[in-house]
Amino acid sequence: MADKKESRASPPPLDDAEADAEAQPLLDPEDKLTHAQESTSFTHAHKHGNFVARLRAYFGRGPCSSVTDNATYDSGVLLSWTVFTLAGAKTVWHKANTWYMMLKLVILSLVVAGAVLLIVPNPSKLESSKFQAISLFLRVFVGLLLGFFMTNSVNRWFACASGFMELYDRIRNLQMQFFALGVSEDRSFQCMRYGICSCMFLTRMLEIECLTDKEEQETQMAKMWAEIETPGVDSSCEVLLSPGRKKKKYAALTPEEVKILRTVDDPAGMLWIWVASLVGRMAQDGDIPPMASPTYGRVMSIAQSAHDAMRGVKHSIKVQAPFIYVHMLATLVHINNIANVVGFGLTFGSTLGTLLENHRRSREAMGYDKKASVDDIRSDMENLVVMFFVSLVGPLIYQALLDISICISRPFASKEGMIPTDRLLAYLEKDLSDAVRLAKKPPSWDAPCFRQ
């Protein structure tokens, strides 16, 4: 019994490896630090008394991890009150144009209120609610036309984004066909380089066309050519992404190629002419099946689909809604907003006049001949609260919707409606580089080669 107790009390000795493993903590220092930071983040928010940090701790995550760009965000954040604390995100409430317009409308309502105080002899009897019949009449047309315009703008934005995605996919498909046929790395790289450069030219040209200053257009055009011109570019040109990982530099053209493309108006489209010509040259040289084969037709079909997608993007951007329609819509929105704030100014002035009528000195100073009753004061205060939401918040919403629709309809002219083409193009270059690395050394078979 004593031996059994002793054996239970003293476990067998551990060797050095087991002892080291036993001495290791369950969490390494970095994990401990991360765990401690997560557990104390809520405490720090309360300790420092930061109201915004407390809201984020209660209702969700911060903006950095929620909104990357216009097309990449966590929609779950929008279900809670974090919509009021998304600092840094490009929303309509951060646009200066919307608030500047509202400032002018508020000033107009104050001017109308002052005119009511000075001109109307008995403000308590002024029935300002009748003026709202005008804005109510306009509100029906504004809501209908604004809804149609926003739908058109969103569809146009998606058509443009879908065109870019289709263009990127066709470049991936073309590279896959070259891998299956065993095309040499130099010629495959040249075709991919022309495809990536066409995407870059398409984005930059659309951005430059939205600029109104001629000097700024020339400056950005020169910057675009300088950015893409790379002497001595070949398939060995690489860019370091992270330690141990590189990607090929596809967005590059030789000085000779740049010199030729400077003579055309549409360098993005003309690059696909080079791709088609190079595919035909490869067919004649025996790198791919001959022109009469279905395989050649498939390769040319991919190139043609890429060119069609690029043309579709241009058509989506350049063909806008008819100006006469958009002008009429914007005019109705502004007229409706002015009518609303004028009605609010009448109500606000009438309420102030009613309050002044209730005091003898103020009534005598303003020249009012009648004292307002308590019922008049209560009725005017109720109308003022209702008119505040109807005649001030309403115009703010209409102005914001108009601003959103115009931003979305011009995705390359405003940061708020911008399509994240640079990020998508960077992903495409990474995919092409990874595909080259994997295609060179298949796991258990030799790489194919059509040319004998």
C-alpha positions, 0 to 999 in steps of 0.5 A: 500500500505504501508503495502504491501511494508513493507511486501515485504521489511521485510521477515518473521522471520526464526526459529533457524533451518532455520537460521542455514541452511541459515547460512551454506555456499554452499561449506564446507571448504574442498570443498572450498579448493579443488575448490580453488586448482583446480582453481589455479593449472594452475596459480601455474604452470605458476608462478613457471615456471615449464615446465613439470607442464605447459605441464600437465596443458595444455595437460592432467592429471598427471601420478599418476591418469593415469597409475596404472600398466601394465593392468590398465591405462587411454588410453585417456592420450595417445592421447595427448602430455602427452605421453612425460610427464608420469614421473614414468610410466614404458615405454620402453623409461625409460629402461637403456638397450635400451639407453645403446645399443644406446650409443654403436651404437653412439660411433661406428658411431663416430669411423667410422666418424673419420676413414673417416676423417683420411683415405679418401683423398677426403671426398666430393666425398664419396658416402656413400648412397650406403652403405644403400643398405645393411641396406635396404636389412636387414630392410625387414626381421627385420620388418617382423620377429619382427612383428611376434615375437611381436604378439606372445609375446602379445598373450602369455601375454594375454593367461597368464592373461586370465588364472589368471582371469579364475582361480579367477572366478572359485574360486568365482563360487565355493564359490557361489555353497557353499552358495547355498548349505548352506555349513558350514562357516568353510569348505567353508573358508577352500576351499577358503583358499586353492584356494587363496593360490594356486594363491599365490603359482603360482605367487611366483613360476613363479617369483622365476623360472625367477631368475638366482641366486640360492641363491636368489631363495632359499631366495625368496622361504624361504620368500614365505613359511614364508609369507604364514605360519600362526599358528591357522588360521581359518574362524575368522582370519580377516585383517582390510581394513579400519575403519569399514571394514575387510576382511578374511585372506585367504592367510594362511596355518597352519604349518602342511599344510606347512610341507606337501606342502614343500615335493612336487614340485608343491604346487599350483597344489597340493592344488586343490587335497585337494580341490577335496578331501574336496568336496568329504568328504563333499558329504559323510558327507551330506553337499552337494548332494551325488557323484551320483548327478548332483550338485556334478558333477557341483562342481567338474567341477568348481574345475577341471576348476580352475586346468586347468586354472592354468595349462594353465598359466604355459604352457603359461609361460614355453613354449616360442618361439623356441630359434633358431627363437628368436636368429636369430631375435635378431641377425638380429636386431643387424646386421641391427642396426650396418649397419645403424650406420656405414652408418651414420658414413660414412655420418657424416664423409663425411660431416665433411670432406666436411666442412673442405675441404671448409677452406684452413687451415683445408684442408692443415692440413688434407692433402686434395687436393681439395676444396669442392664446395657449392653444395657438402656442401649442398648435404652432409648436406641434406644427413646427416639430412636424415641419422640421422632419418633413421640410428639413430632413426630407430635402436632406434625403432627396439631396443625398439621393440625388448626390448618390445617383450622380456619383454612381453614374460617374464611377471614374469621376468621384471617389465615392462611386469608384470601381476598385479596378487597381485592387482587382488588377493587382489580384489578377497579376498575382493570379497570373504569376502564381499560375506561371509558377505552378504550370512550370513544375506539375506535381507528377507529370511533365508540362505539355508542349504542342510544338514537336 
